[in-house]
């Protein structure tokens, strides 16, 4: 699916997404029991070790079979059991998350229950709306960056996130802060572009009253993030470093994680994402929901997740048209007064548009449901 504009981060520029979807077709006689999951892996292993073709391979050859062979599934599937069945396969959280999401979507559709209600969001007393932030890629010039940010503010986004890297950081932040003023929330995302020795440079960002600096150091450098948190005033937020509730707890205890970005695909699924939310809320750590340029399939589910009470900061749940001219769902996420409405339809919060899906599908593989 082509992006409406190129999206540049410290690890590369994307102009389109090669998206892997998983469909769980449940043999119950009801089409409403079918479920969809979206794998957020990129085409190349740059954001993480996972990539689309690798995710497809591990799903086909190592994950689906383990789920099918579950002796306790009794003809059906329970999303709560998916992570345990897949645990013997090391790594591959994005592939696992897509499979779990498809099963969970099917399970909730069959039960006539929304994902938001399933995780405890109060959807019985009227529409739930959450604030929407936008992620702005790295620009070659400050003037181009300011034009882009100005456009998003006109669209109504209530928080701006700037991607940064060495050479495109302090000057860019200073210019944007000067343009948007002191009252618009602003944060930056480095995507691991800096090193421990860059602490004094990153401290120059403190004067711009940022919400947070996201993942400045490599994902494995938890100690470095803890030291950086003592060196700078701006709160340190972890993204790539947090791959489970266990790693999140360790990072918090070490003082490396003052704010947490929760991405369901990165942590192995939405159920683990809820556990991380619960952990952070108990420890007094604010969380927000990050994005991976999802289609409406993942975007709707993210909106439901971000309605939990621990999500104190606006997430990257922008309108669908921020990235795609045409989405693959019937009712794409839209922006209204700087907010998006949490979906309450049965399942993960979306309805697939068959025509749109057919137009962008390049290949499909059907796996058997029996060993």
C-alpha positions as CSV (number, residue, x, y, z in Angstrom):
1,X,0.0,0.0,0.0
2,X,1.5,3.3,-1.0
3,X,1.9,6.1,1.6
4,X,0.5,9.5,0.8
5,X,3.9,11.0,1.6
6,X,7.3,9.5,2.3
7,X,8.0,8.8,5.9
8,X,11.6,9.2,7.0
9,X,13.1,8.1,10.3
10,X,16.7,7.5,11.5
11,X,16.6,3.9,10.1
12,X,15.3,4.8,6.6
13,X,12.6,6.2,4.4
14,X,9.4,4.4,3.6
15,X,7.2,5.2,0.5
16,X,5.0,2.1,0.7
17,X,4.1,-0.8,3.0
18,X,4.3,-4.4,2.2
19,X,1.7,-5.6,4.8
20,X,1.2,-9.1,6.0
21,X,-2.3,-9.9,7.3
22,X,-3.5,-13.1,9.0
23,X,-7.1,-14.3,8.7
24,X,-8.4,-16.9,11.1
25,X,-11.4,-18.6,9.4
26,X,-13.3,-20.4,12.2
27,X,-15.4,-23.3,11.0
28,X,-18.5,-22.4,13.0
29,X,-20.9,-21.7,10.2
30,X,-20.9,-18.0,11.0
31,X,-18.8,-15.5,8.9
32,X,-18.8,-13.2,11.9
33,X,-16.5,-15.6,13.6
34,X,-13.7,-14.9,11.1
35,X,-10.9,-12.7,12.5
36,X,-8.1,-10.6,11.1
37,X,-4.7,-9.8,12.5
38,X,-2.1,-7.3,11.2
39,X,1.7,-8.0,11.3
40,X,3.5,-4.7,11.8
41,X,6.9,-5.9,10.7
42,X,8.6,-3.8,8.0
43,X,9.9,-5.0,4.7
44,X,13.5,-4.9,6.0
45,X,14.9,-5.8,9.4
46,X,15.7,-2.2,10.3
47,X,13.3,-1.2,13.1
48,X,13.7,-4.7,14.6
49,X,15.0,-8.1,13.6
50,X,11.7,-9.1,12.1
51,X,10.7,-8.4,8.5
52,X,7.6,-9.3,6.5
53,X,8.9,-12.2,4.5
54,X,10.5,-13.7,7.6
55,X,7.3,-13.3,9.6
56,X,5.3,-15.1,6.9
57,X,7.8,-17.9,6.9
58,X,7.7,-18.4,10.7
59,X,3.9,-18.2,10.7
60,X,3.6,-20.9,8.0
61,X,6.3,-23.3,9.3
62,X,6.5,-22.8,13.0
63,X,3.5,-20.9,14.6
64,X,0.2,-21.9,13.0
65,X,0.9,-25.6,13.4
66,X,1.6,-25.2,17.1
67,X,-1.7,-23.5,17.5
68,X,-3.6,-26.1,15.5
69,X,-2.0,-28.9,17.5
70,X,-3.2,-27.6,20.9
71,X,-4.8,-30.6,22.5
72,X,-7.0,-28.4,24.7
73,X,-8.5,-26.3,21.9
74,X,-11.5,-28.7,21.6
75,X,-12.4,-27.6,18.1
76,X,-12.0,-23.8,18.8
77,X,-9.4,-21.3,19.8
78,X,-8.8,-19.3,22.9
79,X,-6.8,-16.1,22.4
80,X,-5.6,-16.3,26.0
81,X,-3.8,-19.6,25.1
82,X,-2.1,-18.4,22.0
83,X,1.0,-16.9,23.6
84,X,1.6,-20.0,25.7
85,X,1.3,-22.3,22.7
86,X,3.8,-20.2,20.7
87,X,6.3,-19.6,23.6
88,X,8.6,-22.5,22.6
89,X,9.5,-20.5,19.4
90,X,12.0,-17.9,20.5
91,X,11.4,-14.3,19.4
92,X,9.2,-13.3,16.5
93,X,6.8,-11.2,18.6
94,X,5.3,-9.4,15.6
95,X,4.4,-12.6,13.8
96,X,3.0,-14.0,17.1
97,X,1.0,-10.8,17.7
98,X,-0.7,-11.0,14.3
99,X,-1.8,-14.6,14.9
100,X,-3.1,-13.8,18.4
101,X,-4.9,-10.8,17.1
102,X,-6.7,-12.8,14.4
103,X,-7.8,-15.4,16.9
104,X,-8.9,-12.7,19.4
105,X,-10.8,-10.9,16.7
106,X,-12.6,-14.1,15.7
107,X,-13.4,-15.0,19.3
108,X,-14.8,-11.5,20.1
109,X,-16.9,-11.4,16.9
110,X,-18.4,-14.8,17.7
111,X,-19.2,-13.5,21.2
112,X,-20.7,-10.2,19.9
113,X,-18.2,-8.3,22.1
114,X,-15.9,-5.4,21.3
115,X,-12.2,-5.5,22.2
116,X,-12.6,-2.2,24.1
117,X,-15.2,-3.8,26.4
118,X,-13.2,-6.9,26.7
119,X,-10.2,-5.1,28.2
120,X,-12.4,-3.0,30.5
121,X,-13.0,0.2,28.7
122,X,-16.3,1.7,29.7
123,X,-18.2,1.9,26.4
124,X,-21.7,1.6,27.9
125,X,-22.2,5.3,28.7
126,X,-21.7,6.9,25.3
127,X,-18.8,7.2,22.8
128,X,-15.3,7.2,24.2
129,X,-12.9,9.6,22.5
130,X,-9.1,9.8,22.9
131,X,-6.7,12.5,21.9
132,X,-4.7,12.0,18.7
133,X,-1.1,12.8,18.1
134,X,0.8,12.7,14.8
135,X,4.3,11.4,14.0
136,X,6.3,13.7,11.7
137,X,9.2,12.2,9.8
138,X,12.6,13.8,9.4
139,X,12.8,16.6,6.8
140,X,15.8,17.8,4.8
141,X,15.0,21.4,5.6
142,X,13.5,23.3,8.6
143,X,11.2,25.2,6.3
144,X,9.7,22.0,4.9
145,X,9.3,20.6,8.4
146,X,7.5,23.7,9.6
147,X,5.1,23.5,6.6
148,X,4.3,19.9,7.4
149,X,3.8,20.5,11.1
150,X,1.6,23.6,10.3
151,X,-0.6,21.4,8.1
152,X,-1.1,18.8,10.9
153,X,-2.0,21.5,13.4
154,X,-4.6,22.7,10.9
155,X,-5.9,19.2,10.7
156,X,-6.5,19.3,14.5
157,X,-3.8,17.0,15.9
158,X,-3.2,17.8,19.6
159,X,0.3,16.6,19.9
160,X,3.3,16.7,17.6
161,X,6.1,14.0,17.6
162,X,9.2,14.7,15.6
163,X,11.5,12.0,14.4
164,X,15.1,13.1,15.0
165,X,18.7,12.0,14.3
166,X,22.1,13.6,14.7
167,X,22.2,16.6,12.4
168,X,18.4,16.9,12.4
169,X,17.5,17.4,16.1
170,X,18.1,20.6,18.2
171,X,17.6,23.1,15.4
172,X,14.5,21.3,14.1
173,X,13.0,21.1,17.6
174,X,13.8,24.8,18.3
175,X,12.1,25.9,15.1
176,X,9.0,23.8,15.7
177,X,8.6,24.9,19.3
178,X,8.9,28.6,18.3
179,X,6.2,28.1,15.7
180,X,3.7,26.1,17.8
181,X,4.2,28.0,21.0
182,X,4.6,26.6,24.6
183,X,1.1,25.1,24.9
184,X,1.1,22.4,22.2
185,X,2.6,19.1,23.5
186,X,5.8,18.2,21.6
187,X,8.0,15.1,21.9
188,X,10.8,13.6,19.9
189,X,11.7,10.0,18.7
190,X,15.3,9.1,18.0
191,X,14.7,5.4,17.0
192,X,18.1,4.4,18.7
193,X,20.1,7.0,16.7
194,X,22.4,8.2,19.5
195,X,25.0,6.8,21.9
196,X,25.9,7.2,25.5
197,X,28.4,9.8,24.7
198,X,25.7,12.0,23.3
199,X,24.2,12.9,26.7
200,X,25.3,16.5,26.8
201,X,24.0,17.1,23.2
202,X,20.6,15.6,24.0
203,X,20.5,17.7,27.2
204,X,20.2,20.7,24.9
205,X,16.7,19.6,24.2
206,X,15.7,20.3,27.8
207,X,15.0,24.0,27.2
208,X,12.2,23.2,24.7
209,X,9.8,21.7,27.3
210,X,9.4,18.3,25.6
211,X,7.0,15.6,26.9
212,X,9.7,13.0,26.4
213,X,12.7,11.8,24.4
214,X,11.8,8.4,22.9
215,X,14.4,5.6,22.5
216,X,17.6,7.7,22.1
217,X,20.0,4.8,22.5
218,X,20.2,1.2,21.1
219,X,17.5,-1.1,22.4
220,X,19.9,-3.3,24.4
221,X,21.5,-0.4,26.3
222,X,19.2,-0.3,29.3
223,X,21.9,0.9,31.6
224,X,22.8,3.7,29.2
225,X,19.2,4.9,29.2
226,X,19.3,4.9,33.0
227,X,22.4,7.0,33.0
228,X,21.0,9.3,30.4
229,X,17.8,9.8,32.5
230,X,20.1,11.2,35.3
231,X,21.9,13.5,32.8
232,X,18.9,15.1,31.1
233,X,15.7,16.7,32.5
234,X,13.4,15.6,29.8
235,X,11.8,12.2,30.6
236,X,13.3,9.2,28.8
237,X,10.7,7.0,27.1
238,X,11.5,3.5,25.9
239,X,10.1,1.9,22.7
240,X,12.3,-0.7,21.0
241,X,13.8,-1.8,24.4
242,X,10.4,-2.9,25.7
243,X,9.5,-6.3,24.3
244,X,7.5,-7.8,27.2
245,X,6.1,-7.0,30.7
246,X,9.2,-8.6,32.2
247,X,11.6,-6.3,30.3
248,X,9.5,-3.3,31.1
249,X,9.6,-4.1,34.8
250,X,13.4,-4.4,34.6
251,X,13.8,-1.1,32.8
252,X,11.6,0.7,35.3
253,X,13.5,-0.8,38.3
254,X,16.8,0.3,36.7
255,X,15.5,3.9,36.2
256,X,15.8,3.6,32.5
257,X,12.1,4.0,31.7
258,X,10.3,7.1,32.9
259,X,7.5,6.8,30.3
260,X,6.6,3.7,28.2
261,X,5.6,3.5,24.6
262,X,3.4,0.4,24.2
263,X,3.2,-1.1,20.7
264,X,1.2,-4.4,20.7
265,X,3.2,-5.9,17.8
266,X,6.5,-5.2,19.4
267,X,5.5,-6.9,22.7
268,X,3.9,-10.0,21.2
269,X,0.3,-9.0,21.1
270,X,-2.6,-7.0,22.6
271,X,-3.0,-9.2,25.7
272,X,0.7,-8.6,26.7
273,X,0.2,-4.9,25.9
274,X,-2.6,-4.8,28.4
275,X,-0.4,-6.5,31.0
276,X,2.3,-3.9,30.4
277,X,-0.3,-1.1,30.8
278,X,-1.4,-2.6,34.1
279,X,2.2,-2.9,35.3
280,X,3.1,0.6,34.4
281,X,0.0,2.0,36.0
282,X,0.8,0.2,39.2
283,X,4.3,1.6,39.2
284,X,3.2,5.2,38.3
285,X,4.8,5.1,34.8
286,X,2.7,7.0,32.2
287,X,2.2,5.1,28.9
288,X,1.0,6.0,25.4
289,X,0.3,3.9,22.3
290,X,2.8,4.0,19.5
291,X,2.1,3.3,15.9
292,X,3.6,1.2,13.1
293,X,1.8,2.8,10.1
294,X,-1.0,0.3,10.5
295,X,-3.9,-0.1,8.3
296,X,-7.4,0.4,9.8
297,X,-7.1,-3.2,11.1
298,X,-4.4,-2.4,13.6
299,X,-5.4,1.2,13.9
300,X,-8.8,0.5,15.3
301,X,-7.5,-2.0,17.8
302,X,-4.8,0.5,18.9
303,X,-7.6,3.1,19.6
304,X,-9.4,0.6,21.9
305,X,-6.1,-0.2,23.7
306,X,-5.3,3.5,24.2
307,X,-8.6,4.1,25.9
308,X,-7.4,2.3,29.1
309,X,-6.8,4.7,32.0
310,X,-3.0,4.4,32.1
311,X,-2.6,5.9,28.6
312,X,-2.1,9.4,30.0
313,X,-0.4,10.8,26.9
314,X,-1.7,11.2,23.4
315,X,-0.7,8.3,21.2
316,X,0.3,8.0,17.5
317,X,-3.3,7.0,16.5
318,X,-3.7,9.4,13.7
319,X,-6.4,9.4,11.1
320,X,-6.1,6.7,8.4
321,X,-5.6,9.4,5.7
322,X,-2.3,10.5,7.5
323,X,-0.7,7.5,5.7
324,X,-3.2,5.9,3.2
325,X,-5.4,7.5,0.5
326,X,-7.6,4.4,0.7
327,X,-7.7,2.0,3.7
328,X,-8.7,-1.7,3.7
329,X,-11.5,-1.2,6.2
330,X,-15.1,0.0,5.8
331,X,-14.9,2.8,8.4
332,X,-11.3,4.2,8.6
333,X,-10.3,6.1,11.7
334,X,-11.0,9.8,11.3
335,X,-10.0,12.9,13.2
336,X,-12.7,15.0,14.9
337,X,-11.6,17.9,17.1
338,X,-8.2,16.4,17.6
339,X,-9.7,13.2,18.9
340,X,-10.6,9.7,17.5
341,X,-13.6,7.7,18.6
342,X,-12.9,4.3,20.1
343,X,-14.7,1.6,18.0
344,X,-17.3,-0.5,19.7
345,X,-18.3,-3.0,17.0
346,X,-17.8,-6.7,17.8
347,X,-14.2,-7.8,17.4
348,X,-11.1,-5.6,17.3
349,X,-13.0,-2.6,16.0
350,X,-13.0,-2.7,12.2
351,X,-14.8,-4.1,9.3
352,X,-12.8,-5.2,6.3
353,X,-13.7,-3.7,2.9
354,X,-13.5,-6.7,0.5
355,X,-13.1,-4.6,-2.6
356,X,-10.2,-2.6,-1.2
357,X,-8.6,-5.7,0.1
358,X,-8.8,-7.4,-3.2
359,X,-7.2,-4.4,-5.0
360,X,-4.1,-4.4,-2.8
361,X,-3.7,-8.2,-2.2
362,X,-0.6,-9.5,-4.0
363,X,-0.6,-13.1,-2.7
364,X,-2.3,-15.3,-0.2
365,X,-1.6,-18.7,1.3
366,X,-4.2,-21.0,3.0
367,X,-3.0,-23.2,5.8
368,X,-4.8,-26.4,6.9
369,X,-6.7,-26.3,10.2
370,X,-5.9,-29.9,11.1
371,X,-2.4,-31.4,11.6
